[in-house]
């Protein structure tokens, strides 16, 4: 590609109190071989000096310093609305990129005119031999699993192919498409907002391409303490919202049976973790009964927003191009097993022990 043909890419990173990780992330972004890019950091009112650090250490980067924590969804929206690029690359601040990451994704946009989403091969930063994700799969109740998680990278996912959606640590979206289907739902605040966006892009008739030569290294710490509880709550509540907003009514009904099976396995795993003292799987302060209360709270708040969700569902209906049969094919093609679902939840301290 010559300079005149290269699209401008807007790289957006939302940050909250992770200055040291942000530094490594930005260094890898700046080192990209693809040069026609702008970098936007949205800082969510960090108290560790992140915003001033970026201004001083990376003066060419645009920093948007919010006076309040906007959450991950709204933070990304602020960046997207500021972006001038034809495509937006959304990067987690705990990710670092191979130098050719962006160039490989941009090359794929030329080869895949039906795609509006492009995913990376994401490896664990602390053990780069093992896979974090090679794209998203979907369980019957819209719980997302990461394809290939925990497997040693032996080249088995080195073929460029279609996946349901990109893993959120490092993904590229066609800006005009996400403007058409709507940006991130800011009510989500954090966790699962990209799954909702991916469904809307899919329903509008676009696909996602997995690009194995676009490599990202993701730290992905296992949440503990209140972080574990918050992640579980937001992930479950937001899954319910995504389900009601995007799926046909009969899919919503039958998803309940998938959820019951998932809850049973979750309960069984939690009891086993407590019995054997596995604090990686189950933090010591979270009892099995508390786990159940988190799920009940998520359902109460999820369904409690029903009126607002119905209005959002109507808006999504206006951009929908897929039939119920098309949706059924999506589930068939990108089906996730429960073992893949729970593999996506748990981050072992040693990646080698995940299998």
N, C-alpha and C positions, 0 to 999 in steps of 0.2 A: 504494500500500500504506500502510495506517496502521501506527502503531508497534506495535500488538498483533500484527499479522500478519507482521512482519518477522522472518525467522529470524536467529538469532545466527550470525555467521560468525567462525571462528577463523582468523586469518592467521598462518601459520607461516613463519619465515625461519631457515634454518640458515646460520651464519656461521663462517668460519675466516680470520682475519688479513686482513680487507678492510674496515677501519674506515671509510675515506672512501667507499667504494661503499655500505656499509651505511647510512651517514648519509643519502645521497641516496635510497636505497630507502625508508627509514623515513619520510622527509619526504613522499614521494609516497603512502605507505600512510596516514599520518595525514590527509592532505589529501583522502581519499576522501569523496565526497558521501554515501555509504551509512554510516550512523552506528552501526548495531547490530553492532558488531564488537569482538573482542578481538585483541590483537597479542602473539604469543609469539616471542621470539628465542632460538634454541638456539645457544649459542656453543661451538664445538668446541675448547676449550682454546687460544684465540688468545693469541699472545704480543705483540700490538700494542696491548693495552689495550682491545680492542673491548667486553668485558663491562662494565668500569667506565665506559666512554664512554656506553653505553646507559643504565646506571643513573643517571648524572649528567644527560645531555642529554635523555633520554626517560623520566622517572620513572614515567609511567603505563603503560609497556610492561613486560610480564612477561619477565624474562631468566632463562634457565636456563643457568648456567655450568658446563659439564662440566669435569672434571679431566683428561680425556683426549680425543683426537680420535676421536669415535664413528663418523666417516664420514658421508656424506650420507644414506644409508638409515636408519641407526639414529638419527641426529640428528632426522630428520623424524618417526620413530616416537615418540621422546620427546616431541616437540611435539604430535603427534596424541593421544597418551595423556593429555596434560595438558589438551587443548582441551575446552572446554565447548560449542562450537557445534554446530549442526545440519549445517553444511558446514565443510570445511577448505579454505582457500586456501593453496596452497604457492607461495612466491615465492622466486626466486633473489636473492641479495644484489647481483647486478650488473644487476638489472632495476629500472626505474622505471615507474610506472603513470599512465595518464591518470586524471584526477580522477573520472570516471564508470565506471572499469573495473569495480569491484565491483558497483555498482548495476546495470550492464548484465547481468552474470552472474547476479545474484540474480533479475532480471526473467526471464531465460531459464529458471531452474529452475521457474517457475510455468507456463511455456508448454510444457515438455518433460518430462512425467512419467515417460517411459521412460529418461531420461538420468540417469546418476550421475556423469558427467564433463563438464566444460565447459572449452573451450579459447579462447584469445585470438587476436587478430591481433597478432603480434609483429613489430615493426619494429626495424631496427638503430638503436641509440642514437646512433651517430656519423654516421649518414646516414638520417634518418627517412623518406626517400622510397622506401627499399628494404626488401623483405620478408625477415625471418629465418624466419618460419614462420606458416602458417595451418592448422596441424594436421598430424598424422603420417600418413604413408603407409608401406607395408611391402613390402620386397623379398622374394623367394621363400625366403630363408634367415633371415628375421625381422630383417634389418638395417633400421633405421628411416631414413626420409628425411623432410625437411620440405617440405611442399607450398608451392610458390611461392617457395622460397628464391632470393634473388638477383634476383628480378624487381622492376621498379619498380612501386610501388603505384599503380595507376590505377583502383582500384575494382573490379578483376576478381574479387576475393574478398570482395565486400561483401554476399554473400547468406548468411544463416544456414543452415547445413546440417550434415549428419552427417559426421564424420571418424572415422578409426580410434581415435585417442586425442589428448589434448591435448599440446602441447609443454610440456616441464617447467619453462620459465622462469617461467610464471605460469598456474596451472591451479586449477580449483575441483572438489572431490570431495564427494559426499554421504557424510557420515561413517559412517552406519550400514551402508552398502554395503561400504566398505573394511574396516570392522571384521568384516563377515561373510566376505569373501573372504580376509582376512588383510592385515596392513599390509605395508610394504616388507620385502623379504627382506634381512635385515641382513648376510648372507654376501656380498652384492654389494659392499658398502662404498661404492662410488661408480660412477657411469655405468651407465645402462641399467636401473636399478632401477624407474623409472617405466614402462618398456616391459613389464616382467614384471607389474607391478600392473595396467596397462591391459589386458593379456591376461586376467588373472583376472576383472576386472570384466566384460569382454566375454563370457567363457565362462559367467559367471553370468547372462547374458541382458540386461545393461544396455548402453546406447549412450553415445556422446560427441557433444555438440553443439558446433560451432564458432560463436562469437559475434563477428562482425566489429566490433561497436561497443564491444567490450571491448578496449582497445588498451594494449599493453605495449611499452616500449622496452628493448631488451636489448643490453648491451655486447658480450658473447660474444667475448672475446679469443681469438686463435689460440694454442693451446698450443705452447710451444717447449721445448727441452731435455728434461729428465726428464719434464716435464709431457706432452709429445707421446707419449713412450714409454708412460707410465702410462695415458694415455687410450686409446691403441690397444689395450693389453693388456686393461684392464678392460672396455672396450667389447666386444671380441671374446669374452673368456671369459664375460662375463655374457650375451651373445647366445646362446651355446651352452647355458648353464643355462636360459634362458628357453625355448628350443626344446625341450629334453628334458622340462622340467617341464610344459609346456602343450599341446603339439601331438600329434595322432595319429601313430602310428608311421610310416605311409607318407609323411606330410608331412616327418617328420624325415629319412627316407631320401632323398627327392628334393631336400631342401634342400641336400644335399652338392653337387649339380651346380650349383646357383645360387652356392654359395660358391666353387667352383672358378673359375667365370667371373668372379666379383668379385675373387678373388685375382689372376687373370691381368691384369685391367684395373688393379688396384692396382699390380702389378709394372711394367706398362707405363708407368703414370703416374709411378711413382717414378723409373724410368730417364730419362724425359723431363725430370722436374724436376731430376735430378742433372746432366743434360747441359746444361741451360740455366741452371743456378744459381738455380732458383726456391726460395728458402729459406722462403717462405710455405707452399708445398705440402709441402716436404720439408726439415726442418732439416738443416744441414750435417753434424752428427755422426751422423745415421741413414743408414747405407748400405742398399743394397737387400738385402744378405744379412742385415743386422740386422733389417730389416723382416720377412723370412721367419722369423727366429728368434722374433720377438715373436708371430707367429701360431702357430708351433709350441708355444710355451710356453702360450699361451692354450688351445689344444686339449688339451694334456697335463693342465693343471690343470682344465679344464672337464670332460673325460671322467673324470678322476681322482676326481671327487666323485660318481660314478655312483650309488653306494648311497644317499647322502643325497638325491640328486635323485629317485630312484625313490620314496622315502618322501614327499617333497614332492608328487610327481606324484599319488600316491594321495590325498593330502589335497585337492588341487585337484579331483580327480575327484568328490569328495563335493559340491562346490558347482557343478559343471558342469551347465548347462542346454542348451547348444548341441550339435547333432549334427555329425558329420563334414561333412555337406552344408552346414551353416551356416558352418562354418569355411572351407570352400572358397569360399563366397560372400563372406566377409570379404576373402580374398585377391584375389578378382576385382574387388571394388568399390574397394579401397584399394591397388591395385597400384602399386609404385614402380619406376621405371626406374633403370638404373645411373647415368645422368647425374644423376638426382635424388639418388641415394645419395651420390655423390662430391661433389656440390654441398653436401650437408649436412656433409661432413667438413671441407671447406676454407673458411677464413675469410680472404679476401683483405684486404690492408692497405687497399685502396681498394675499396669495395663496387661502385663503378661498373664495375670491371673483371671482375666475376664472370661476366658473360654471355659 
